[in-house]
Amino acid sequence: MIDETMLKVAEAEVKRLEAELEKTPAYKRLQAAKNLIAVYRGDPEVIADSEAAAAAKPARVRAVLTEPLENEIVPATKTAQVDAAAVEFLVNKGRRATSGEILPFVQAKGIEITGAVPAKTLASYLSRSKRFDNVQGFGGFGLVEWHGRRGPPAPASANNEIVHGGGKLPLNS
């Protein structure tokens, strides 16, 4: 009888602590890291368990848009968060953008950019990153994969031409 009571008290304490810890960003990152390891190891039981647990939990409305999803991997450093947000912005926009254009999107992601002039602080982050370039006269920061162009390279058409500025340019074979 005493053993059953102790067991129930211990189980209740575990549930309480888990509920408390689930709310912390560190716990969410831990769970995401465990899931990532399970995916890379191909451990179907862990993956299935985490999917079943996620399905069993009641859907919740995110109170703050900046709170990460349960299985979302959040970059660990502020620099990595800024990089990820800027990449997302540029890919969605499809062209270069100034730090002033990128800043509201980064801030909407919940990343605080401090300094007397936040756009200049953001420009400093982007200038130090290997993911971006800032070609003079092209309108701001772009992704290095764009190779100095104003936007992503245009896909080649079926007849081996690139549509550019309303005209077609033949590609050298």
ROSE-408384 format. One line per 5 residues: number of its first residue (from 1); their letters; for each residue x, y, z of C-alpha. Coordinates in steps of 0.2 Angstrom, whole numbers, plus 5000, padded with zeros to 4 digits. Each point is the difference from the previous one (the first is absolute). Layout:
<atoms>
NUM) a) X:Y:Z  ...
</atoms>
This chain:
<atoms>
1) midet) 5000:5000:5000  5014:5012:5005  5009:4995:4984  4985:5004:4989  4998:5017:5008
6) mlkva) 5019:5004:4998  4999:4995:4982  4985:5011:4997  5008:5015:5008  5016:4997:4990
11) eaevk) 4990:4998:4983  4990:5016:5004  5017:5009:5003  5007:4994:4984  4984:5006:4990
16) rleae) 5001:5017:5009  5019:5002:4996  4998:4995:4982  4985:5012:4998  5011:5014:5007
21) lektp) 5015:4996:4990  4991:4998:4984  4996:5019:5000  5019:5004:5000  5010:5003:4984
26) aykrl) 5014:4989:5006  4988:4985:5002  4993:5003:4983  5018:5001:4992  5004:4984:5010
31) qaakn) 4985:4991:4992  5004:5006:4983  5018:4995:5001  4994:4982:5006  4988:4999:4986
36) liavy) 5014:5006:4987  5012:4986:5007  4986:4987:4999  4997:5005:4982  5018:4999:4995
41) rgdpe) 5002:4983:5009  4984:4994:4992  4992:4995:5017  4982:4997:4995  4994:4997:5018
46) viads) 5006:5017:5006  4993:5009:4984  4984:4991:5002  4999:5004:5019  5003:5018:4997
51) eaaaa) 4988:5001:4986  4987:4991:5011  5003:5012:5015  4998:5015:4988  4984:4993:4994
56) akpar) 4993:4996:5017  5003:5018:5007  4986:5012:4997  5003:5013:4987  5004:5016:5007
61) vravl) 5000:5017:4993  5017:5009:5001  4998:5015:5011  5015:5008:4993  5005:4999:4982
66) teple) 5018:4999:5005  4998:4984:5010  5008:4985:4991  4989:4985:4996  5003:4984:5010
71) neivp) 5011:4991:4987  5008:5016:4992  5019:5001:5001  5004:5018:5006  5017:5006:4996
76) atkta) 5010:5001:5016  5009:5017:4998  4993:5017:4996  5011:5001:4985  4993:4984:4993
81) qvdaa) 4982:5006:5003  5003:5016:4991  5008:4990:4985  4986:4988:5000  4987:5014:5000
86) avefl) 5009:5010:4987  5002:4985:4988  4981:4996:5002  4996:5019:4996  5011:5000:4984
91) vnkgr) 4994:4984:4994  4982:5005:5002  5003:5017:4992  5010:4993:4986  5012:5015:4998
96) ratsg) 5013:5010:5010  4994:5011:5015  5007:5013:5011  5003:4997:5018  4985:5012:5003
101) eilpf) 4989:4989:4990  5005:4984:5009  5000:5008:5017  4981:4999:5003  4999:4982:4995
106) vqakg) 5015:4995:5012  4991:5009:5014  4984:4992:4996  5009:4983:5003  5003:5006:5018
111) ieitg) 5018:5004:4997  5005:5016:5009  5012:5011:4991  5007:5013:5011  5011:5016:4997
116) avpak) 4997:5018:4996  4995:4996:4982  4994:4982:5000  5001:4999:4981  5018:5003:5001
121) tlasy) 5002:4987:5013  4991:4988:4989  5012:5005:4985  5015:4996:5011  4993:4982:5004
126) lsrsk) 4997:4997:4981  5016:5008:4995  5010:4988:5011  4990:4984:4994  5006:4989:4986
131) rfdnv) 4982:4998:4994  4998:5017:4993  5008:5013:4989  4997:5018:4998  5004:5005:4982
136) qgfgg) 5002:5018:4997  4986:5008:4990  4989:4984:5000  4988:5005:5014  5007:4992:5016
141) fglve) 5003:4982:5006  4998:4985:4990  5004:4981:5003  5018:4995:4994  4991:4986:4990
146) whgrr) 4994:5014:4988  5018:5004:4995  4999:5019:5001  4983:5000:4990  4985:5011:5005
151) gppap) 4991:4984:5004  5000:4981:4998  5006:4994:4983  4985:4998:4988  4997:4982:4995
156) asann) 5004:4995:4983  4986:4996:4988  4997:4984:4990  5008:5007:4985  5016:5005:5009
161) eivhg) 4996:5019:5002  4999:5011:5015  4986:5013:5000  5007:5016:5007  4992:5017:5000
166) ggklp) 4987:4996:4988  5012:4992:4987  5008:4983:4997  5018:4998:5001  5008:4984:4992
171) lns) 5011:4989:5011  5017:4994:4993  5000:4981:5000
</atoms>
